[in-house]
Amino acid sequence: MIRCVCLVEETDDKILLVQVRHQAKYYFPGGKIDAGESLEVALQRELKEELQLDVKVEDLTYIGKVVGDAYPQPDTETELNGFKCVTPIDWSQVEIDNEITDIKWVSKADDTIIAPAVQTWIETFS
C-alpha cells in the first residue's frame, strides 16, 4: 500500500488536479509520506516541492481517507489522506515545479483523465 497525503480543492462539479511526468491520469496535489513525517508535514513538504506553495500546517484541516487503486502501479492500492486549506489559495498564481507537468480544474465526471484513487475519493465524498 502506498500512503499519500493530498490537498483537495473542489467546486460542486470540478476538482483541482495535477499531472505527473506527462502521465495520462491526473491526481490531487500531494504525494507520499516520508518515514517519521506527520500527515500535515508531508503535505506541506509536497506542496512546496511541486507547486512552490508555502502552506502553514495550522491551515490544513483533515477531511478524510480513502483507499483505491494506485496509478500507474498495477495490483497496488493507495491510501489518500485528504486535507483542505483554510486559507484561500490563488491558483492562478501557482507555479508547477519538480515532476508536475500540468495543473488544471477537471470535471468530476471526466473519468478519462482522473486517476482511479481520485475517482474513489469523488465517489466517497461528493
N, C-alpha and C positions, 0 to 999 in steps of 0.2 A: 504494500500500500504506500502510495506517495502522499505525504501530508503537506498541505499547502494552505496559505492564507491569501485572501483576496479582498479587494475593495469593490463593493457593489454600488454602482451608480445607475439609477434607472428612472424612467418615467413610466406611465401606465403601459405603453406599448413598445418602448425601446430600452436598450441596455448598452452601457459603455463597455466595449471590449477592445483588446489589443491582439495584434498578430505577432507571433514569434517566429523569427527567421524565415519569413515568407511562406510559412505553412498554410495549408488550405483552411484550417479551422481557427477561430478566434476564441480567446479566453478572457477571463477577468484580469485586470491588472493585479499583480501579486506574484507569488512564487513559493518555492519550497522553504520549509522551516529548517534552519541550521541547528545542529546539536546545541542544547543549552539555551536556545532563544525562546522567549515568550512569544505567543502569537502576535501580540502588538508590536514588539520589537522587530520580528521577522517582516511584518507588513511594512513597517516604517523603512526598514533597510531596502526591501524590494522596490518600493515606490520611489526611493531616492535613486537607486541604480537604474531603473527602467524609464522613469518619467521625469527625473530631476525634481521631484516633489518633496518638499520638506513638510511632513505631517507630524504633528505632536502626538505622542502616544495617548495623552489625555483627551485628544479629539476623536479617537477611534472608539466606536461602540459596536460590540459584538452582536450579530443578528442571527447567527445560526450556522449549522453544519449539514452538509450532505455528502454522501459517498456515491460516486458514479464512475463510469468507465473512463480510464485515462486515455489521453490522445497525445501523441500518436503511438503510445506503447500498447501493443496487443496483450490481452489477458492480464491486464493490470488495472487496479482501481485507484482512484484518487479521492482524498478527503479534502473538501473545500470548507475552510473556516471563514465565513463571510463577515465583513465589517462595513459599517457606514462611517463617513467622516462628518462630524457635527458642524465643522466649519466649511462653508461652501467653497468649492474649487472652481476656478475659471478655466475650464477645459480648453478654451480657445488659446490659452497662453502656455499650455503644457507642451514640452518638447520631448519627443521619444529619444531613447538612448539605449546603448548596450544591444541586446538581441531583439529589441522591439522594432518591427518594421512598419507598423501601421497602428493607428488608434482611431476608432470611429464608433458612432452610435449605430446600433444594429436593431432591426425589428425583432422582437421576441419570437415572432413566428417564422423567422428565417433559419430553418434548421439545416440549410445547406452549408453555412459557414460557422455555426455555433458548435463549439466542442461539446462532446457528449456529457461531461460532468456539469457544464454550464446549463445544458438543456435540462438535466435533472434538477438543478437549482431552480430554474424557471418553473418547472412543473411543481416543485415543492412549495415555493414561496410566493408565486404570483396568483 
